[in-house]
Amino acid sequence: MNRLSQFCALAATLAVLSGCGTLTDLVTSNLPEKHAGRPSIVVNLRAQEAYLYRGKNRTASSRISSGREGHRTPVGRFQIIRKDEDHRSSLYGDYVDASGKVVKANVDSRSSGKPPHSHFVGTPMPYFLEFSPGYGLHQGYLPGVPASHGCIRMPYWKARQFYKTANIGTPVVVKP
């Protein structure tokens, strides 16, 4: 590989990693914990941000995408009731054929008819922290506005950091 090709490859990699805060998320989410104390999570829907605390110390913050109109994220005081590192939605996803090819994309399994010879595959929701039945924090797409079906989406590295810190019973406060 010549120098120009190496430079272009490095520049492309850095551009991908620096986009949307990915590089910063990667670095800050892998720093060693400086604070001890019981973890808790606070979500501010208006600011579209989530905060991870250890005792009274904020140890991390994250951009989020919460529930859109008609699918609002519930507000109130909750606790983590389930953790699932490799969770998939039981409602939203795609119908695929036996070879894995998508036959019908972006469906609600409750209302979208199943095409013949297909089966439902739920949308991946890695690092799922369920705080209310059917609602949780997890890794997902962040368009910069509320856009989910009610869950709280986070960047990969932040979802992983929150997941590794939180336990069943960790308090979650969702503010309007």
Backbone as CSV, one residue per row, in Angstrom:
resi,resn,N_x,N_y,N_z,CA_x,CA_y,CA_z,C_x,C_y,C_z
1,MET,0.844,-1.181,0.000,0.000,0.000,0.000,0.890,1.245,0.000
2,ASN,0.617,2.171,-0.888,1.437,3.388,-0.902,0.978,4.359,0.186
3,ARG,1.766,5.385,0.386,1.488,6.345,1.477,0.132,7.038,1.315
4,LEU,-0.230,7.375,0.083,-1.510,8.044,-0.144,-2.662,7.124,0.249
5,SER,-2.587,5.855,-0.122,-3.631,4.896,0.245,-3.713,4.730,1.753
6,GLN,-2.558,4.656,2.412,-2.536,4.526,3.876,-3.156,5.752,4.529
7,PHE,-2.807,6.933,4.008,-3.354,8.169,4.558,-4.872,8.214,4.385
8,CYS,-5.336,7.840,3.193,-6.783,7.846,2.931,-7.521,6.863,3.835
9,ALA,-6.941,5.692,4.027,-7.561,4.698,4.906,-7.622,5.212,6.338
10,LEU,-6.536,5.822,6.812,-6.511,6.382,8.168,-7.514,7.522,8.301
11,ALA,-7.564,8.404,7.313,-8.499,9.533,7.352,-9.946,9.049,7.373
12,ALA,-10.249,8.034,6.565,-11.616,7.491,6.535,-11.978,6.867,7.870
13,THR,-11.057,6.129,8.465,-11.305,5.518,9.776,-11.550,6.577,10.830
14,LEU,-10.712,7.607,10.860,-10.893,8.685,11.844,-12.197,9.433,11.617
15,ALA,-12.570,9.639,10.372,-13.838,10.324,10.081,-15.015,9.527,10.607
16,VAL,-14.982,8.204,10.418,-16.067,7.350,10.912,-16.106,7.380,12.432
17,LEU,-14.932,7.238,13.066,-14.886,7.196,14.525,-15.239,8.529,15.171
18,SER,-14.934,9.633,14.514,-15.214,10.927,15.126,-16.640,11.396,14.895
19,GLY,-17.352,10.791,13.965,-18.724,11.193,13.668,-19.656,10.947,14.844
20,CYS,-20.514,11.918,15.134,-21.552,11.806,16.162,-20.989,11.456,17.542
21,GLY,-19.757,11.844,17.828,-19.211,11.627,19.168,-18.749,10.214,19.438
22,THR,-18.663,9.361,18.432,-18.305,7.959,18.649,-16.952,7.811,19.326
23,LEU,-15.948,8.554,18.873,-14.614,8.443,19.447,-14.626,8.882,20.908
24,THR,-15.298,9.987,21.205,-15.403,10.458,22.585,-16.142,9.441,23.442
25,ASP,-17.249,8.894,22.928,-18.003,7.877,23.666,-17.131,6.668,23.962
26,LEU,-16.363,6.234,22.976,-15.474,5.086,23.147,-14.478,5.331,24.269
27,VAL,-13.835,6.476,24.253,-12.808,6.774,25.256,-13.416,6.943,26.639
28,THR,-14.430,7.798,26.763,-14.968,8.097,28.092,-15.698,6.920,28.712
29,SER,-16.289,6.053,27.911,-17.024,4.920,28.468,-16.102,3.798,28.925
30,ASN,-14.832,3.870,28.574,-13.879,2.840,28.975,-12.883,3.326,30.028
31,LEU,-13.113,4.524,30.562,-12.257,5.009,31.646,-12.597,4.250,32.921
32,PRO,-11.604,4.000,33.776,-11.901,3.301,35.036,-12.821,4.136,35.924
33,GLU,-13.671,3.459,36.687,-14.575,4.148,37.617,-13.767,4.863,38.687
34,LYS,-14.037,6.145,38.892,-13.356,6.907,39.932,-14.190,6.966,41.208
35,HIS,-15.468,6.703,41.090,-16.363,6.864,42.222,-17.006,5.539,42.604
36,ALA,-17.219,5.391,43.881,-17.940,4.226,44.391,-19.347,4.690,44.736
37,GLY,-20.172,3.778,45.133,-21.533,4.127,45.528,-22.531,3.408,44.658
38,ARG,-23.750,3.444,45.114,-24.851,2.774,44.424,-25.144,3.475,43.100
39,PRO,-25.267,2.708,42.005,-25.578,3.351,40.726,-27.039,3.796,40.645
40,SER,-27.277,4.825,39.867,-28.625,5.270,39.536,-28.567,5.934,38.164
41,ILE,-29.729,6.013,37.525,-29.819,6.579,36.179,-30.900,7.649,36.181
42,VAL,-30.597,8.792,35.573,-31.568,9.870,35.399,-31.647,10.173,33.917
43,VAL,-32.873,10.245,33.394,-33.107,10.551,31.982,-33.866,11.861,31.905
44,ASN,-33.359,12.795,31.108,-34.017,14.077,30.894,-34.532,14.082,29.452
45,LEU,-35.842,13.889,29.295,-36.429,13.794,27.954,-36.330,15.108,27.195
46,ARG,-36.514,16.229,27.875,-36.450,17.531,27.208,-35.055,17.767,26.625
47,ALA,-34.018,17.417,27.389,-32.641,17.606,26.933,-32.161,16.466,26.034
48,GLN,-32.930,15.352,25.989,-32.533,14.154,25.242,-31.149,13.682,25.702
49,GLU,-31.036,13.534,27.047,-29.794,13.067,27.660,-30.110,12.115,28.808
50,ALA,-29.163,11.210,29.061,-29.243,10.300,30.204,-27.958,10.454,31.003
51,TYR,-28.082,10.276,32.326,-26.945,10.447,33.223,-26.816,9.221,34.111
52,LEU,-25.593,8.765,34.283,-25.283,7.646,35.154,-24.581,8.188,36.386
53,TYR,-25.094,7.814,37.560,-24.518,8.271,38.828,-23.971,7.095,39.610
54,ARG,-22.963,7.370,40.425,-22.458,6.468,41.466,-22.565,7.284,42.742
55,GLY,-23.509,6.912,43.604,-23.785,7.750,44.768,-24.289,9.091,44.264
56,LYS,-23.655,10.180,44.695,-24.058,11.524,44.271,-23.217,12.053,43.116
57,ASN,-22.296,11.243,42.612,-21.376,11.679,41.563,-21.834,11.221,40.184
58,ARG,-21.961,12.183,39.266,-22.285,11.837,37.884,-21.016,11.268,37.254
59,THR,-21.099,10.027,36.791,-19.927,9.373,36.216,-19.991,9.270,34.694
60,ALA,-21.158,9.484,34.121,-21.284,9.433,32.663,-22.558,10.144,32.224
61,SER,-22.541,10.618,31.004,-23.743,11.177,30.389,-23.790,10.690,28.951
62,SER,-24.984,10.703,28.384,-25.154,10.206,27.025,-26.268,10.947,26.309
63,ARG,-26.076,11.144,25.026,-27.166,11.593,24.169,-28.146,10.428,24.053
64,ILE,-29.422,10.729,23.851,-30.432,9.674,23.717,-31.416,10.021,22.607
65,SER,-32.237,9.059,22.263,-33.429,9.299,21.457,-34.556,8.555,22.160
66,SER,-35.547,9.299,22.623,-36.655,8.712,23.381,-37.865,8.513,22.472
67,GLY,-39.015,8.228,23.082,-40.233,7.932,22.336,-40.791,9.122,21.585
68,ARG,-41.210,8.853,20.358,-41.792,9.891,19.505,-43.282,10.055,19.819
69,GLU,-43.893,11.012,19.154,-45.329,11.275,19.312,-46.115,9.981,19.090
70,GLY,-47.022,9.681,19.999,-47.812,8.465,19.910,-47.149,7.251,20.542
71,HIS,-45.883,7.373,20.898,-45.121,6.292,21.528,-44.239,6.879,22.625
72,ARG,-44.791,7.723,23.450,-44.007,8.451,24.453,-43.361,7.520,25.472
73,THR,-42.177,7.908,25.908,-41.463,7.219,26.977,-42.161,7.546,28.297
74,PRO,-42.428,6.547,29.142,-43.085,6.844,30.416,-42.200,7.690,31.329
75,VAL,-42.843,8.589,32.052,-42.157,9.490,32.982,-42.422,8.999,34.394
76,GLY,-41.416,9.104,35.269,-41.606,8.713,36.662,-40.378,8.060,37.257
77,ARG,-40.616,7.391,38.392,-39.543,6.689,39.115,-39.716,5.191,38.904
78,PHE,-38.642,4.537,38.497,-38.663,3.118,38.177,-37.421,2.443,38.756
79,GLN,-37.306,1.155,38.506,-36.113,0.379,38.826,-35.825,-0.548,37.657
80,ILE,-34.561,-0.899,37.484,-34.218,-1.882,36.463,-34.835,-3.208,36.889
81,ILE,-35.679,-3.775,36.016,-36.347,-5.042,36.342,-35.787,-6.217,35.544
82,ARG,-35.002,-5.905,34.489,-34.408,-6.984,33.696,-33.236,-6.435,32.906
83,LYS,-32.201,-7.259,32.765,-31.051,-6.946,31.928,-30.928,-8.042,30.873
84,ASP,-30.687,-7.638,29.614,-30.515,-8.606,28.535,-29.512,-8.030,27.542
85,GLU,-28.322,-8.586,27.540,-27.239,-8.067,26.703,-27.544,-8.193,25.208
86,ASP,-28.264,-9.233,24.804,-28.549,-9.480,23.384,-30.047,-9.464,23.083
87,HIS,-30.773,-8.547,23.679,-32.229,-8.483,23.548,-32.653,-8.168,22.111
88,ARG,-33.804,-8.714,21.732,-34.464,-8.378,20.472,-35.905,-8.009,20.766
89,SER,-36.423,-7.064,20.032,-37.811,-6.639,20.200,-38.751,-7.796,19.878
90,SER,-39.801,-7.912,20.651,-40.819,-8.921,20.360,-41.950,-8.320,19.518
91,LEU,-41.912,-7.001,19.297,-42.972,-6.326,18.541,-42.515,-5.751,17.211
92,TYR,-41.318,-5.165,17.164,-40.855,-4.438,15.987,-39.662,-5.140,15.351
93,GLY,-39.702,-5.248,14.022,-38.611,-5.918,13.331,-38.947,-6.143,11.868
94,ASP,-38.508,-7.289,11.342,-38.686,-7.616,9.929,-39.238,-9.026,9.781
95,TYR,-39.946,-9.260,8.685,-40.288,-10.617,8.281,-39.211,-11.048,7.291
96,VAL,-38.621,-12.209,7.533,-37.549,-12.715,6.676,-37.896,-14.114,6.194
97,ASP,-37.288,-14.507,5.056,-37.515,-15.856,4.541,-36.500,-16.824,5.155
98,ALA,-36.536,-18.075,4.735,-35.670,-19.112,5.303,-34.182,-18.818,5.105
99,SER,-33.837,-18.057,4.060,-32.427,-17.738,3.807,-31.977,-16.496,4.574
100,GLY,-32.907,-15.831,5.267,-32.576,-14.625,6.026,-32.798,-13.338,5.262
101,LYS,-33.287,-13.435,4.044,-33.568,-12.248,3.231,-34.830,-11.558,3.758
102,VAL,-34.763,-10.241,3.900,-35.909,-9.473,4.392,-36.999,-9.459,3.332
103,VAL,-38.185,-9.929,3.735,-39.349,-9.964,2.853,-40.207,-8.723,3.073
104,LYS,-40.326,-8.329,4.339,-41.107,-7.144,4.704,-40.391,-6.487,5.877
105,ALA,-39.919,-5.251,5.672,-39.087,-4.567,6.665,-39.906,-3.635,7.560
106,ASN,-39.341,-3.371,8.741,-39.884,-2.355,9.649,-41.355,-2.578,9.975
107,VAL,-41.683,-3.719,10.540,-43.083,-4.053,10.807,-43.379,-4.050,12.299
108,ASP,-44.643,-3.867,12.603,-45.177,-4.073,13.941,-45.858,-5.436,13.868
109,SER,-45.316,-6.418,14.567,-45.805,-7.803,14.440,-47.257,-7.958,14.869
110,ARG,-47.788,-7.005,15.631,-49.182,-7.089,16.072,-50.159,-6.718,14.972
111,SER,-49.735,-5.867,14.039,-50.693,-5.370,13.049,-50.300,-5.628,11.601
112,SER,-49.066,-6.041,11.371,-48.618,-6.260,9.997,-48.742,-7.735,9.643
113,GLY,-49.450,-8.011,8.558,-49.645,-9.395,8.125,-48.334,-10.072,7.762
114,LYS,-48.226,-11.334,8.134,-47.024,-12.111,7.862,-47.071,-12.654,6.441
115,PRO,-46.058,-12.303,5.626,-46.013,-12.857,4.270,-45.819,-14.377,4.309
116,PRO,-46.300,-15.086,3.296,-46.124,-16.549,3.259,-44.646,-16.931,3.304
117,HIS,-44.370,-18.052,3.957,-43.018,-18.613,4.042,-42.013,-17.654,4.670
118,SER,-42.445,-16.891,5.656,-41.539,-15.982,6.347,-41.720,-16.136,7.849
119,HIS,-40.781,-15.587,8.583,-40.888,-15.565,10.042,-40.395,-14.206,10.549
120,PHE,-40.820,-13.867,11.751,-40.503,-12.568,12.339,-39.143,-12.615,13.017
121,VAL,-38.337,-11.582,12.784,-37.060,-11.394,13.480,-37.088,-10.002,14.093
122,GLY,-37.060,-9.950,15.421,-37.126,-8.683,16.131,-35.887,-7.829,15.947
123,THR,-36.084,-6.523,16.005,-34.978,-5.577,15.906,-34.021,-5.771,17.076
124,PRO,-32.704,-5.795,16.814,-31.742,-5.929,17.912,-31.781,-4.704,18.834
125,MET,-31.705,-4.964,20.128,-31.697,-3.915,21.154,-30.604,-4.257,22.173
126,PRO,-29.320,-4.184,21.741,-28.223,-4.603,22.626,-28.167,-3.796,23.922
127,TYR,-27.707,-4.461,24.962,-27.521,-3.860,26.291,-28.828,-3.290,26.835
128,PHE,-29.872,-4.090,26.758,-31.217,-3.698,27.165,-31.335,-3.684,28.688
129,LEU,-31.736,-2.544,29.229,-32.021,-2.377,30.656,-33.501,-2.022,30.784
130,GLU,-34.336,-3.009,31.070,-35.778,-2.781,31.163,-36.104,-2.144,32.509
131,PHE,-36.810,-0.990,32.459,-37.178,-0.289,33.688,-38.683,-0.240,33.914
132,SER,-39.454,-0.582,32.908,-40.907,-0.654,32.989,-41.304,-1.685,31.939
133,PRO,-42.349,-2.482,32.170,-42.660,-3.525,31.183,-42.753,-2.969,29.757
134,GLY,-41.871,-3.471,28.885,-41.859,-3.051,27.493,-41.019,-1.819,27.203
135,TYR,-40.402,-1.220,28.212,-39.592,-0.013,28.027,-38.224,-0.206,28.658
136,GLY,-37.204,0.270,27.949,-35.862,0.145,28.492,-34.884,1.079,27.814
137,LEU,-33.681,1.079,28.339,-32.564,1.780,27.715,-31.798,0.729,26.919
138,HIS,-31.324,1.075,25.722,-30.549,0.131,24.920,-29.811,0.868,23.820
139,GLN,-28.896,0.190,23.177,-28.168,0.761,22.045,-29.122,0.903,20.876
140,GLY,-28.996,1.999,20.149,-29.851,2.189,18.991,-29.521,3.455,18.235
141,TYR,-30.245,3.669,17.167,-30.057,4.802,16.258,-30.452,6.109,16.946
142,LEU,-29.615,7.151,16.751,-29.853,8.463,17.350,-29.990,9.534,16.269
143,PRO,-31.211,9.853,15.857,-31.378,10.880,14.828,-31.334,12.307,15.377
144,GLY,-31.199,12.476,16.680,-31.150,13.813,17.260,-32.484,14.326,17.769
145,VAL,-33.526,13.512,17.640,-34.871,13.872,18.102,-35.541,12.618,18.664
146,PRO,-36.624,12.779,19.441,-37.367,11.594,19.877,-37.858,10.820,18.647
147,ALA,-37.533,9.527,18.572,-37.864,8.762,17.364,-38.181,7.298,17.636
148,SER,-38.128,6.862,18.893,-38.313,5.440,19.183,-39.791,5.123,19.418
149,HIS,-40.051,3.847,19.699,-41.402,3.404,20.060,-41.618,3.512,21.567
150,GLY,-40.768,4.256,22.259,-40.913,4.472,23.696,-39.664,4.146,24.486
151,CYS,-38.801,3.303,23.933,-37.541,2.988,24.611,-36.584,4.176,24.516
152,ILE,-35.506,4.085,25.255,-34.487,5.122,25.264,-33.247,4.572,24.565
153,ARG,-32.981,5.092,23.374,-31.832,4.648,22.588,-30.587,5.440,22.988
154,MET,-29.450,4.743,22.949,-28.164,5.350,23.307,-27.097,4.869,22.324
155,PRO,-25.966,5.606,22.232,-24.857,5.109,21.416,-24.321,3.801,22.005
156,TYR,-23.728,2.976,21.166,-23.223,1.661,21.578,-22.384,1.714,22.852
157,TRP,-21.335,2.540,22.849,-20.403,2.542,23.985,-21.072,2.994,25.271
158,LYS,-22.011,3.940,25.177,-22.698,4.421,26.380,-23.699,3.387,26.881
159,ALA,-24.432,2.753,25.961,-25.370,1.697,26.366,-24.612,0.590,27.098
160,ARG,-23.454,0.243,26.585,-22.608,-0.786,27.206,-22.142,-0.351,28.596
161,GLN,-21.730,0.898,28.724,-21.266,1.421,30.009,-22.400,1.417,31.043
162,PHE,-23.577,1.912,30.676,-24.718,1.927,31.587,-25.081,0.489,31.971
163,TYR,-25.085,-0.409,30.974,-25.441,-1.811,31.203,-24.492,-2.469,32.208
164,LYS,-23.206,-2.249,32.023,-22.217,-2.888,32.903,-22.270,-2.343,34.329
165,THR,-22.716,-1.102,34.490,-22.768,-0.477,35.816,-24.071,-0.786,36.551
166,ALA,-25.186,-0.804,35.842,-26.501,-0.987,36.475,-26.737,-2.444,36.861
167,ASN,-27.556,-2.617,37.874,-27.962,-3.938,38.355,-29.484,-3.988,38.405
168,ILE,-30.027,-5.187,38.579,-31.461,-5.297,38.833,-31.734,-4.490,40.108
169,GLY,-32.740,-3.635,40.054,-33.061,-2.789,41.200,-32.461,-1.395,41.135
170,THR,-31.550,-1.142,40.201,-30.977,0.204,40.065,-32.095,1.206,39.792
171,PRO,-32.156,2.304,40.565,-33.192,3.308,40.333,-33.017,4.016,38.990
172,VAL,-34.146,4.270,38.330,-34.182,5.035,37.080,-35.248,6.107,37.245
173,VAL,-34.853,7.358,37.040,-35.794,8.465,37.079,-35.883,9.041,35.684
174,VAL,-37.103,9.079,35.124,-37.323,9.660,33.801,-38.096,10.959,34.014
175,LYS,-37.432,12.061,33.666,-38.030,13.402,33.820,-38.536,13.893,32.474
176,PRO,-39.650,14.666,32.498,-40.187,15.189,31.223,-39.207,16.114,30.517
